Amino acid sequence: MPLYQRLMSRVFTVGFLLGTATAQAACLDNVVLVHGNTATPASWNNTYNLLLSKGYSTAQIFRPAWGSTSCAACNDHNGSEETPVRSAIQNALASSCTGKIDVIGHSMGSTLAAQQINKLAVASQIDAFVGVAGAFRGLLSCGVYPFNVVTSTCGSAGLSVGNPFLDSLYGVRFGARVYSIKSNIDQVVCNTGSCLIYGVHSSSIWSQDATYTYALGHFGLQTDTAAKQYELIR
């Protein structure tokens, strides 16, 4: 083979290998970010922008919009609230180059995401699940089911302590790795002055791999822990 052709062949081979390495480096788990009650996908902007800076593409990040943005008491974990989150998880899995995804939920979005993972039976395809300021054990401000439950958010498919919805999730694993991010001054989860449900912080998730506590409010836990969220899904 002439020298010119040999050189061009080597250039092509090196270019191909570099291109392959780049493609492999860009193959990251798709990420689903589920906002909380009455929030919007924009509430994830800090996390979203950080992920973009770390090499994720916009097509790899799913931010479903669910529920009413004006009636907090109207939203629960049943019906129309479920559909956008279910679709986001399904679409993220369908387009995943790794075959797995990561899911991060804030507040009621944590329990809603957990519910859909359970309903879809896809926990084996969730590499990391991160619940941020979730009320996995219920909200004392919602009462203990079925007493003093007056709104959908606190009803049987809401966040009252011991309701059928939360009982259906208890003990379920939501991914290969499960983490919670919580606060002892969370103005929603700890609204009554206590964050504990039967002695356990409500934002803690059973069988979690680790939990992280910050001196932040309910919304700061979402916006100000982006770096930790990214660390947990790496």
Secondary structure, DSSP 8 states (H G I E B T S, - for coil): --HHHHHHHHHHHHHHHHHHHHHHHT---EEEEE--TT--GGGGHHHHHHHHHTT--GGGEE----S-SS-GGG--SSGGGHHHHHHHHHHHHHT-SSS-EEEEEETHHHHHHHHHHHHHT-GGGEEEEEEES--TT-EEEEEETTTT--SGGGSTTTTEET-HHHHHHTT---SSEEEEEE-SS-TTTTTTS--EETTEETT--TT-SEEEE-S--TTHHHHS-HHHHHHHH-
